[in-house]
Amino acid sequence: MSISSTILLNLHRLSPEDQKKVAEYVETLVASTPRRPRKSAMGMFAHHAVDMPLEMFQEARREMWADFPRDLSNDCGIVQE
C-alpha cells in the first residue's frame, strides 16, 4: 500500500475537526517547503551547441506551419458572426 493510500485511509477514520487540523498542518508544510527554481529552456539545450542562423529558423517555421488551416471555423464547428 502506498503512503498516500495509507494517509487517506487513516484520514477518513478521523473526526471532521481532526481532519481540519490535518489539512491545516499539511498547508503549513507545503507553504514552508522551498520551491526549486525552474531551469530556463535556453539552459536545458545549451550543451547541444546548435548554431542556426535566423533565416534557417524562420524558413523551418514557415515549412512547419505551411499546411496549418488558417480558418478554423469549419474544422472546429465554431460559428463566426
C-alpha positions in Angstrom: 0.0 0.0 0.0 1.4 3.4 -0.9 2.0 6.2 1.6 -0.8 8.3 0.1 -3.3 5.5 0.3 -2.4 4.8 4.0 -2.8 8.5 4.8 -6.1 8.7 3.1 -7.4 5.6 4.8 -6.4 7.0 8.2 -7.7 10.4 7.4 -11.2 9.0 6.8 -11.2 7.5 10.2 -10.7 10.9 11.9 -13.4 13.2 13.1 -14.1 16.3 10.9 -12.3 18.5 13.5 -9.2 16.4 13.3 -9.4 16.2 9.5 -9.4 20.0 9.5 -6.3 20.1 11.8 -4.5 17.7 9.4 -5.4 19.9 6.4 -4.1 23.0 8.2 -0.9 21.1 9.1 -0.4 20.0 5.5 -0.9 23.6 4.3 1.9 24.8 6.7 4.2 22.0 5.4 3.5 23.0 1.8 4.0 26.7 2.5 7.3 26.1 4.3 8.8 23.8 1.6 11.2 25.8 -0.6 10.5 25.7 -4.3 13.2 24.9 -6.7 13.8 27.5 -9.4 12.8 26.4 -12.8 15.5 26.0 -15.4 15.3 28.2 -18.5 14.8 26.5 -21.8 17.9 28.1 -23.1 20.0 26.4 -20.4 18.4 23.0 -21.0 19.6 22.9 -24.6 22.9 24.8 -24.3 25.0 21.7 -24.3 23.8 20.8 -27.8 25.6 23.8 -29.2 23.1 24.3 -32.0 24.0 27.4 -34.0 21.2 28.0 -36.5 21.0 31.3 -38.4 17.8 33.2 -38.0 16.9 32.8 -41.7 17.1 29.0 -41.4 14.9 29.0 -38.3 12.3 31.2 -40.0 12.3 29.0 -43.1 11.8 25.9 -41.0 9.0 27.6 -39.1 7.3 28.6 -42.4 7.6 25.0 -43.7 6.2 23.6 -40.4 3.1 25.8 -40.4 2.5 25.8 -44.1 -0.3 23.3 -44.0 -1.9 24.6 -40.9 -5.5 25.7 -41.6 -5.9 29.4 -41.4 -9.7 29.3 -41.0 -10.6 27.0 -38.1 -14.3 27.7 -38.1 -15.1 24.8 -40.5 -12.8 22.3 -38.7 -13.9 23.0 -35.1 -17.5 23.8 -35.6 -17.0 27.4 -34.5 -19.6 29.8 -35.9 -18.3 33.3 -36.6 -20.8 36.1 -36.7 
